[in-house]
Amino acid sequence: MVPETTKVNSTFISEKVSRIRWIPEQYDESNSFITGSWDLDVNNLKVWKLFRNDYADDDENEFVPKCTAEVCFTGDISGLEFVDERTVVLSSTEGFVSVIGVDRDRDEDNLQERHRFDSLHKFDTFSSLNAAPCTGLSVHDTDVATVGEDGRLNIVSTVGLKVIRSIAGADSCTISCVAFLNPKEVLTGNRLGIIKCFDIRAESQKAVGSFAVSCEDEKRSNCVTCIAYHPTQKHIILAGSEEGSITVWDLRQPQFPASYLKAHDHSITELAFHRTQPSRLFSASEGGELWQWNQNTQPTAATASGGLLGGTGTAVNDSADTNNPWLNGERAKSKINVTSLLSGIRKAVNSFDSCRSKVICGGDNEAIYLLENVN
């Protein structure tokens, strides 16, 4: 059930959304966002601005988005992240990554491609090099990590506009997702359910560590679809999977998962903590769901002895580190409240983003949803 205080605005835009992100604002709450499309003959990157709907009845669809800028691309847009307020990077299933300038100084918004890293991902064949789909990207400061179906991991600089590192044999199968852990370590997840950690500053081309996601059926592989890390405790890693479950690790003891949570009935498409409130996690699925996972702040014997995160998401003390709800195995279910923010859409929710009390999301039903007062 959607909380009574949460308002849901929906707008049909006639195109499938693969990625959606709020445009960062330095001081104010953002009212503009950016989307990437997929499954069109020519796909696009668009800037949208929220305008008040003067024709709304009973506070429904109080705001409507209007496109203020657009740039077109070949291939599906598979990744989209901001480097800073004026720079966004996107990846394509055509194997390239583009650095896009977002100009908002004038009366009208403008998007301009500043640089393109062509053929970052490619299949080696006997006769030629064919583009391999880039499956995702991750940003840390001004560096971008990219992965693809060719099993390659690239690190590119948006300042020097060059490839800093390329590990051709990072994996022997499709790498499905990637996440910067810190400036020198990158996590990759593959089609077979294996997560690898690479030290991108070391000379070695091999991973420095690896671990596998859990699966309800041990005889099946469970693709890693997305990776997230705890904003204030980066040794806590969460991975969404093809079967809809979430596996949690403590990287200080990575031999076995700290928790395994059966979540959605369909593949998890995106997993991310709230940008400013670490006690809140969001997950989206191919089943048309968007969930919020909240730390249970009710006083219990466990939390009274010192939970890692208080109600405001601030660290309490290091000695309580093991009491973080995500590290409590089966007991994690009793320490985390799950709220359904969207359901029954029947088509995949591919992407979402949070900004204070607002969440924006989009997917395969060709609509954009704005959720307000999400607490």
N, C-alpha and C positions, 0 to 999 in steps of 0.2 A: 504494500500500500504506500502511495505517495504521502508524505507528511502533510497535514492540513495547512501548515504555514507555507509550504512550498508552492510557488506559482509556476506553471508550465506553459510556455509560449511555443507554438510550433508554426513553422513556415515552410511551405512546399517550394522547392527551388528547381525542380525538373532535372536534377543530376545527382549521381551518387557521390557521397563524400567519403574520401579515404582518410583524410587528416584534417583536423581543425585545431586552431590555436588562437588564444587571446593575443592581441598585440600589446606588448608590455608598455605600461605607462609609469613614469618615474614617480609621480606624486598622486595622481588621481586613479580612481577605479576605471578600468578600461571599458569602453563601450564600442570598441571595434575589434574585429577578429579576422582571421584569414583561413581560407579553406583550399584544399587540393582535391581534385576530382579523379574518378577512375571510370573505366568502361565506356568512354566516349571515343569517337573517331579522332577527335582532337581534344585533349584534356586541358584543364586550366587551373591557374592559381588566382584566387579572387580575394579582394579586400571587401569586407562588409562593415557597415556602420548601423548601429541600432537607432531607430527613430521611434518616437512615441506614436502609437496608433490612435488617431483621433476618432476612429470609427469602432473602437473596441466596445463590446458589451460585457458588463459584469466583470470587469478586470481581466477578461480572457484575451490573450494575445495583445497585452498592453503595449508591447514593443514589437516592431517588425524590422528585419534586417534588409538593407538595400545595398546592392553592389556598387562600390565607388571606384574600383580599379580592377583590371584583369590582364593577365598575360597567358598565352597559350603554350602548350608543350606536347610533344609526342610521347606516347607511352602513358601508363598509369602512374600517378604520383604515389609513391610508396612510403615516403618519409618527409616530415616537415617540422623544422625546429627553428627558433629564433636564436641568433648569435648575440644580438643586441637589439635596441629599440628600432633601428633602421636597417637591419640586415637579417634576412631569413635564408635558410638553405633547404633545398628540396632534393629528393632522390627520385629517379624514374626507373620503371621496368625496362627502359631502353639502355640501362647501364651507366648513365651519367648522373652527376650531381651538379646543381646550379646554385650560384650565390646571387641572391636577388636583393636589390636595394628597395627599401620601402620609403618613399618620399612623401611626407605629410606636412610639409612646410607651407604649401600653397593652399588655395581654396579647395582644390581637388586632390585626392590621393593619386599616387603614381607608382607603378611597379616597373623596375628595369633590371634586366639580367646584366650583372656586372662581370660574371665569369662563369665558364662552364668547364668542369672537369670531364672531358669526354673519355669514353672507354675505360672507366675505372673498373668495370666488371665485364669480363668477356670469357667465352668458352674457346679453348684452343682446339682447333680442328686441323685435319691434314692439309686443307687448302687455304684456310683463312682464319681470322679471328672474328667470332660472332658475338654480338653484345649479349651479356647475361643480365637478367633482371637484378637491379639493386633492391634488396628486400627491406632495408632500413638504415637509419643513421642515428647518431648520438652526438651531442655537442658538449664540449667542455671549454669554457673561455672562448678562444677564437679557433680552436681545433675541432675537426669533425671526423668521427669514425664512421666508416661505411662498410656494409657487408652485403653479400649477394649469393645467388644460386651457384656461382662458380667456386664457392668456398674460400673466397679471398677476403682479407681484412685490410682496409686502407685507412691511413690517417692523413688528412689534408689540412692545409692552413688557409683560413679565409683572409689572412693578412698578407702573407707572402704569395698566396695563390699558387701553391705548389703541393705536390704529394710529398709528405714528410716520411712516410713509411708505407710499405706495401708487403704484406705477407701472403704470397700466392697460395701456399698450402696450409692456410690456417685450419681448414677442415676438409675432409674428403667427401662431404655431402653439402647440401644447401644450408647456409647459415641464415636463420630466420629472423634473428633480432640481435641488437647490440646495445651496450650501455657503458658509458665511461664510469668507472668507479672512483678514480682520482686522475690527476694529470698524467700518470704513467701506466695505469692499469685499466684494461678494457675487458669487459665480459661479453662473450658471444654465446648465443643459444642456437642449437641446430635442429634439424628435422628429426633426429633420432632421440631427442630428449637429453642431450648432453650440453652442459654449460662449461665453457673453458675460460680461463683467465690468462691474458697475455700482458707481459711487460713490454710495452712498445718502445722503451728506451734501451732494452737489452739487445745484444747482437743476435741472440738465438731466435730462430723462426718458430720454435715450439712453445706451446702453452706451459705456463709455470704451475698450473693446477687445473683440475677438472672434477666435476661431480654431476650426478644424474638426477633429473626430476623424478618424483615418485609417480606411480601409476596404479590405478585400481586393479587393472589386469596386468599382472607381471609379465605375461607373454606378449604384450603389445608394446610398441614404441609410443612415446607420448611427446609430440613435437613441442618445443619451447616456443611459445608465440610472443611472449613479451617478458621483459625483465625490469624490475624496479628495486631501488634501494631506499632504506629508511633515511630521510633527510638529515637527521641529527645523529644517527648511529649507523654509519655506512657499512659496518660489518654485518648488518642484517639485510639479507638479500631475499627478494620475493620473485618467483617466476610463475607466470600464467601459462597454461598448457592447452593442448588441443582437446583434451577430455573435459576441460572446464574447471580443473582443480588448481589450487595455489600451493606451491611448495616453498617452504621458508628455510633458509640456512643461516647459521652464525658462522661467518668466515673464519673466526678464531678456532672453530672446531668443525671443519667442513666435511668430515668423513661421513656423517649421516645428517639427514634433514632434521631441523629443530621442530618443524611442524608440517603437517600435511592437511589441507583443508579442502574437502569436496565442496565446490562452490556452485558454479553454473552447470546447466545440463548441456551446454554447447561450448565450443571453443572460446576462450577468452581472447578478445581482440586487443585490448589495451588495459594496462594496470599502472596506476600512478598515485602517489600521495598528494594531498592538497599542498599547494605551493607554499603556504605560510603556516599551516596547522598540521604538524607531523602526526597527530593522533588520528587523522582521518585518511582513509584510503578509498579510492574509487576503482571499480572494475566494470568493463563492458564486455558484451558477448555477442556471438553470432546469432544467438536466440532472440535478439532484440531487447536486451536488458541493460540497465545501468544501475549498479548497486553502490551504496556507500557503507564502508566498514568503519565503525567508530569504536574507539577504546571505551570499555565500560568504566565509567567514573564513579559507579556506586561504591560506597565504602564496604569492602569485604576484608576478611582476615588477610588475604594475600596482598591487597592494595594498601592496607593499613601498615603492613610491614615495609612498604616502600616500593611503589610502582615506578618504573623508569620515567613515564611521562605523566605529568599532571594534566588537569583539565585544559590548561592553556598550551599544552604541548611543550613545556619546558622541562629540561632534565632535572631530576630530583637528586640523585646521587649515583655514583658509579657502582657502589656496592650492590645496588638494586638492579643491576643490568640484566641479570638472568630473569627478572620478573617482568620484562617487557612482554606484553601479551602475545606477540608474534612468536615468541620462543618457548611457548608453554605446551607444545604438543597437542594432545587431545583436549587439554584444559583451555587452550586458546579459544575454543568455541564459546566458553562461558565468560570469557573476558572481553569479547568483542561483539558489539551489536551490529547487525546487518539490516540496512534499510533499502528497500527497492525504490529507486527514484523514477525509473521508467521500466515498463514491461508491456508485453502484449503487442509489440510493434511488428513482430513476425518476420522481420528482416534484420540483418546484422546492424548493430551499433558499432561502427568501426573506430571511432575516435571521440575524445572528449578533452576538455580542459577546464580548470577551475580558476576563479579569480574572486577572492574574498568570499562573499555569500552567493556567488553566481557560478553556475556550471553550464557550459555550452557543449552540445554534442551533435553528431551527424552520422549517417550511415547509408545503407542500401535502399531505404524507402524514399530517398530523394527529398528528405526534409531536414531542417535544422531545428533543434530544440534548445530553448533558453530556459533554464531552471533558476528561479530567483528564491532568495531566503532559504538556501540550503544550509542547514546547521547540523 
